[in-house]
Amino acid sequence: MKPSFQQAFNKALQQEELTQEDLVLLLQAQGEDAQALRNLANEVRHQAVGDVVHLRGIIEFSNYCSQQCHYCGLRAGNTALGRYRLTQEEIMTVAEAAVRRGYKTLVLQSGEDMNFSVEAITELVQELKKMDVAITLSCGERSYQVYEQWRLAGADRYLIKQETSDPILFSRLRPGRTLDERLECQRYLKDLGYQLGSGCMVGLPGQTIATLAQDILLMREMQVNMSGIGPFIPHGQTPLKMASRGSVELTLNMLAAARLVMPWVHLPATTALSTLNPEGRKLALLSGANVIMPNVSPQEFRSLYQIYPDKYCINDPLDDHWEELHNLIHSLGRTVGTDYGHNYFEEAFSYVQSKI
């Protein structure tokens, strides 16, 4: 090991608090050092949250969006994209099929579609909860009152990624929005008792390794319950269409470092990672990840939910995907979760402290 990496690695091995400088050294690891980092994260995952992998079915119910994010193909300025909104009947049909297949969590995800009414989403949550599932919402920045209404309807979790901890970069990539506003939404959600999902992209233009290290520390500060970390993939209908893709290796290092800093957290093996490397899910699960979020949306609409292009497994039938994931998970000596997979920070943190 390189001496500088060895020092930071030893701190992680002894479960000491890692600084931004330590994380920079870990994130830059290559070769055998990188493998040692990921192996340690996998062991911490085993000790802290066990060997269960939670499968969460995503229903992408609308690709309309009012925002102009430079990195996202759903941006309002992408006039080449065919738009759609699923009806409540369509959502309930795919949800019922996913629940029959065994999913215990459903994720309702959309662009920031302000024409899909708050009341409609409230009713959806109420109806889906009758299926005995956990519900995650990912519908962007809303008011405290809206979040409260959805929480009272039965929503368990909310995913709203910080994207980056750099406030200047955030505003550059999300015109008219600020990181402070984003974090205020996260605070609303924590106050209302949601399990909070955050996350960041790896490889954004203008991002540095120090920024990525701070991304992890910010998520720890916010006491997130889930952290979605995936590589940036440019979309041809965005201002960043000529930018380079994020690195698979750096993304895996980020997953590993996040696990070391937040042992309790749920870490998905993201679809974006598998889009860049067909072995992405396996590599992520061996680097500290413990969640997979398959797409269970109607197949005829999946290609239209284009945050980034050429999404992995976009045409896989629901049943085939389920079997494939089970085979992958079992091949790693892991088990598939059969419960809701809840992660409350206070309970999870106390449990982790007793284990490691």
N, C-alpha and C positions, 0 to 999 in steps of 0.2 A: 504494500500500500504506500501511496505517497504520504510523506510525513504530515503534511497539512490536512489531508483527508483523514489520516489515522487519528489525529487528535479529535476532530469533530465526530468521527465514527465511535471512538471510545466513549465520548460523552453520551452519545445515543445508546450505546451498549449498557452504560451504567444508569440509564434512565434519568440523566441530568437534563435540565432545561436547556434547549437549544436556542442560540441567538440567531439573528439574521446572518451574521458572518459565518456561523457554523453551517447554516442551511445552504448558503452560497457554495461552500466547499463540498457539501454532500451532493448538491444538484449538478455540479460540474464533473462528477465521477464518471469514469469511462472504464471499459474492460472489466477486469477482475474487481476493481473497487466498486463499480456500479452493481455487479452481481452480488457482492457482499452486502451492499446497502439494501438491495431488494430482498435478499434472503433474510436479513434482520427484520425488515418490515413484515415479511410473511410470518416470521415467528412471533412478533408482537401481535399481529392480527390473530394468530392462533390462541395466544394467551388471553388477549383482551376481549375478543368478540366471538371466539370459537371458530368452528369449521363449517358453519352453516352459510350457504349462499342464498340470498333472498332474490326471488324473481318478481319483478314489478312490471306489469303490463301498461304500456303507454298508449293512450288514445289521443291522437292529434286531431282535435275536433274543429279547428279553424286555422287557416293560414293567412287570414287577414291581419294586418298589423298597421297601427297608426304611427309607428316609429320609423326613423331613418338610419338605423344602426349601420355603420359602414362595413361590418363584418358579416351581416346576415342577409341571406337570400329572400327572406320574408319581408324585408324593408318595403315601406309604402311606395318608394320610388321604383321598385322593380315591376314595370308594367308588362314585362314579358311573361310573368308568372300567372298561370290560371288560378283563380281564387275559388275557395269553397268554404262552406260551413256545413257541418253535419247537423242533421235534425236530431231532436231528442230521441226519436224512434231509432235512428241509425246508431246513435251512441249506446242506447240500451241494448240493442241487438249484439253489437260487438262485445259489450261488457259481459253480457250473459254467456257468450261463447268463451270468453277468457276465464270467467269464474268456473264454468263447467270443466275447463281444462286444468284448473287447479290454482290459478292466480289468487293470492290473498291481498294484494295491493293493486289498485288501479290508479294511474296517473293521468289526469285530465290536463292536457297541454295545448296551448294556442299561442298565436301572436297576441299582441295587445289590441284585441278586437273589441272596441268599445260598443259595437253594434250587437254583440252577443250579450244580451242583457244580464245584469246582476241577478235578477229574479230567475232567469232561465238556468243559470249555473247553480243557484240556490236549490231549485227544484231538482236538478240533476243529482246533486250531492245527496239530497234527501232520499231520492229513489235508489241510488246506487248503494247507499248504506244498508238498505233492506236486503242486499245480497250478502251481507256479512263479510265485508271487505274493508280494508283501510283505504282512505282516499287522500291522494296527493293532488293539489292544484298547482298549476304553473301558468298563471295568466297575467304576469307582469305587475307593474306598480299600480296599486290601488289605494284608496283611502282607508284609514283605520276602521271606519264604519262598515265598509264593504268587506274587509277581512273579517270583522266581527260577525257579520251576517253569515258568511260562509262557514265560519268556525261553529256558530250555533247550529247551523244546518247539519254539521257532522264531519266537516273536513278535518283530517288529522294532521296533515303536513302541507307545507307550501315550499315550492322550489323557486327561488329568485336569486340567481347567481350574481355575485359581485362583479364578475368578469375580469376585473383588475383592481388592485389596491392603489394604483397610481391615479390620483384625481384628475391630473391634466390629461393623461392618456384616456381615461374614462370619458371625459367630456369631448375629446377629439373624436373618439369612435362612436359616441352616442350623442349627436348634436342636440343641444337644448336640454340635456339632462346632466345631473351631477352625481358623483359618488355619494355625497352626503344624503341626497334624496333616496338613493338606493338603500343605504344603510339604515335610514330612518324607517323604511318599509320593513326591513329585517327586524328592527327593534319593535315595531308594531306587532309583528307576527310572534315574536318571543313573548311579548306581554300578554298576548291572547292565548298562549298555551299551545301554539302550533309547534310541531317538530320542524325545525328550520333547515332547509336545503340551500346551500350556496354553491360556489365553485368558480373556476376560472379557466381561461383558455391558455394554452402553452404555444408560444410562437407568434403572438400578435406583433405586427409591425410597431416598433418603438418600445417594445418591452425589453427589460434586462433581466439577468439572473437575480439581481438584487430585488427587483420588483416581484419576481416569482416567490422568492423567499418571504417577502413581506405579505404576499397573498396568503400564504399558509398561516402566518402569525395573525393576520387580520381575522381569518376564519376561526382560529383558536379564541381570539378575543371575543368574537361574536357568539362563541359557544354553539357552533352549528352542529346539527345532528347528522347531516349528510353533506358530502363535498363532491360535486361532479367536476372532475379534472380531465380535460381532453385536449387533443391538439387542435390548433386553428387550421381550418381548411378553407381556402379562398373560394368564393363563388363568383362566377363570371359576370353576374349582373349587379355587382357591388363596386364601390370605389377601391376596394382592396383586391380586385380581380388579378392583378399582376404580382401580388405578394407571394412570398414563399410559404409552403406548408410548415406547420409545426413539426417538431422532431418527435418520433416515437420514443427514442431513447430518453430524451429529456422528460417526456410525459411520464414514463415509467419511474424515473427518478423522483418526479414530483409526487406521484402516488405514494412511493415509498416514504419520502420525507413527511408527507402529510400524515401517514399512519404513525410515524414515530412521534410527531408533535401532538397528534390527536388520536390516541389509541382507541378511544371509544367510538369514533365516527364511522358511519356507513360510507364506504367508498365504492362507487360504481365502476365497473369495467365498461367504459363508454363505447357507444357505437362508433363514434368518430375515430377512436383508436383502431378499431377493427376495420374501418374503412381504409386506413393507411397501411394496415398490416393484418392479413387474414387470421393471424395467430394472436391478434391484439387482446382478445378477451382472456385467453389462457395466460399470456404474459402479465396482464394486469392482476389476475387472480393470484399469480405467484409473486406479486409485488406489493401485496397488502390489500387488494380489493376484496369486497365480500357481497357485492350487489351486481345484478345484471338487469337491464331495463329493456326488454324486447318490445318491438313495435307490434301492437295488436290492432292497429287502425284498419279500416276497410282497405283492401289491397288497391282498389281503383284510385284512392286518394293519396297513397303513401308517397308517390313520386312528386306530388305537388307541395309537400311540406319540406321545402328546400332551404333549410338554414345553411346547408352546404350541399354540394352535388354528390351524386354517385354513392349514396348511403348504403352501407353494408346490410345485406340480408333483406333488402327492401321488398323482394318478391317472395320471401319464404312463407309458405302456408303456416297457419297457427300451430297445427299439430306437429308438423315436421320440426319446427323451431323448438318446440317444447322438448321433443325427444333428443334433439341435437344438444341442447343445453344441459339436459340431465346427464347425457353421456359424457360431456366435457367435465361437468362438476364431479361426477363419480370417478372419472379417470384421474383426478387430482387428489383422490382420497377425501373429498368433501361431501357434504350432504345438502340437499335442497330444502330450504325453509318451508315449513308447513303452517306457520303462524303468520301474524300480521307483520312481524319484523319491526316492531316499534323501537325507537331509540330516543328516550328522554335523557337529556344531558345530565341532569343531577343523578339519576339512577345509574346511568351508564358510567359516569365518571367515578362514582363511589365503587361500582363493581370493578372497574379497571384498577383502581388504586389498591384493591384487595388482592388482585391477581398478579401484578407485576411490580 
